[in-house]
Amino acid sequence: MAGGTGGEAGMTWLTFALLTVVTWGIYGVFLHNGQSAMNDPINGRYRAFLFVGVAYFLTAVLAPLGMLWMRGASWSGFPGPGIAWSLLAGTVGAIGAFGVLLAFGAKGSPAVVMSIVFAGAPIVNAFTAIAFHPPAGGMRSLSWQFLLGIALAAVGGFLVTRYKPDSPPPPPAAAVTRAAGGVVDRG
């Protein structure tokens, strides 16, 4: 069907959207694990972010270069506005990833930080998309279901923040001593 609104061939976009849901859904937990595994409470987040950058280089630079080369794409004529918007998109994405790491460093848990990000980002996206690409009938053409969805995302972000799970209890002192290679508690 035209416009990708139905039919098997027209739903390919949904497969890719769900791929993003899964990968971005696990992103925060993996990023937190990477930061924690750096074993450096001061610089671990910066070390983790460095390797996020390496991964972006491998995935977002080398892979498209390979695809463009394999498809015989022209290397001339990259339009300035396309380059500028793309660089801006990459910059805001990287700033967002860095913000996630800073939130973890400020003792935010992955379950809460990422829930707030993924509840708030659709709200920001909806208003930004409407500002850049207004609907045909203007703001009055927005359905109540769309507006309710935005309100529910906001309520969800609030509820996750207000009723976040408790942090795990700290390990007993004897376990910390053993982990640090100190004297073993034979208690």
Phi, psi and omega in degrees: 000151181293146175079002178068032182261354180187176181076158185296311182294327182282355182255010179304323179304323182294322177301314180291323177297318179291327173302316179294319178303313181293311184293318178286333177294328179265348183306309184298318180294315179297319180296318177297317178299319179296316178298314181294322183287351176287349177053038179215098184296339181271310187252001183302320181293325179287323176296316179299316181297325176302316182283336169299317178298319177298316179296320177298319179300312181296317186275320188257357176244302184292319181297310178294326176299316177298317179295317179297318179296313181297329181272358179068032182295150177287137180263003177252156173083032172288115184290138182307311180297324177295319177295313183298311180296322180293318177296320178297318178299315178296323179293313180293327175296316179293321177297320177297317178297321178293322177299322176298314179298319178295323177296319176297318180296335178268022175076022172280139180273151180304321182298321183275312183303310185289329176294319177294316179301313185279348170273322183279324183300320178296329178292311178299317179299315182301312182290323178293316179298320179293322179294319182277329183225075184300147178294157184306319183265013182078186183299329181293344181276354180292132182284156178297330180294321177297312180295323176296320177301318177296316180297319180293323176298317179296317178297318178300315178299319178296314183295321178296320179291316184290322186243040182296152178295151176294150174290151177295149180293151178293152179293153177301154183302322180297321180293322179295318180297316179297317181296329180277358179083019181273202182292137181275131177280115181263011184316000000 
